[in-house]
Amino acid sequence: MRLANSQRHPGRYAAFAHRLSGVLLAVFLPFHFLALGLAIEGEARLDGFLVWSDQPLVKIAEWGLVTLLAVHLVAGL
């Protein structure tokens, strides 16, 4: 079965990348609000969160977040 021209269009892949990265960024938002809430609650709570966020796995996830933001921006253009 052959794909129609509209199904092979590069814009289709850009739309998919934009949608997927947007959904994954939306999953990140509650964690962002958690960090902001801890900052409001006090310095000690935020410091504990920042110590936790210094783990290597969290650093890798931060790179993933930056990559998702870049993909979302480029695919949106």
N, C-alpha and C positions, 0 to 999 in steps of 0.2 A: 504494500500500500504506500503510495507516494503522498508526501505532505503538500498541501497547497502552498502557493507563494506567501500567503498571509501568515501561515504557520511557521515559515522559515525566516521571516523578517527579523533583522537584528533588533529592531525596537521591541519585539516581543521578549527577547532575553533581557533587555534593559529594564522593561517593566517588571519582569519577574524578579530581577535582582533588587530593584527599588522596593518592591512590595515585601520581599523576604527580609531585607535588611531593616525595613521599617518595623516589621513585626518583632524582630529580635531586639531592636532598640527599645521598643515598648515594653518588652519583658524586663529590660534593665531598669526602667524608670522606678519601680518600687524600691530597689536597692539604693538608688540615688536619693529618693525621698527619705529613706531610713537614715542615711548619713546626714542629711540636712536636719532631720529631727534630733539626732544625737547631738549635733552641734548646738541646737537650741537648748537642749536639756542641761548642758554643762560641759566644761572643759574636760573633766575626767572621763566622761562617757565617750566623748569624741576621741580622746587620746587612746582609749582602749580599742576603738574601732580602727584607728589609724595604725596601731601596732598589728592588729589582725590583717589589715590590708597590705602589710609589707611582706607577706608570704609570696614565694615564687609563683604559685599557681594563680594568685590574684594578679600579679604583675603580667602574666601571660594573658589573662582575661582582659586586662586593660588594653593590651595591644590589639586584641580581638575587637574590643569596643571602638578603638580608633579606626580600625580597618572597616568595621561596619558603617561608621559615620562617613568615611571616605566613599565607600561603595554607594551609600544612600545619596550622597551629594552628587556624585558623577552620574549615576543612573537617573537621577531626577532632572539633570540638565538635558 
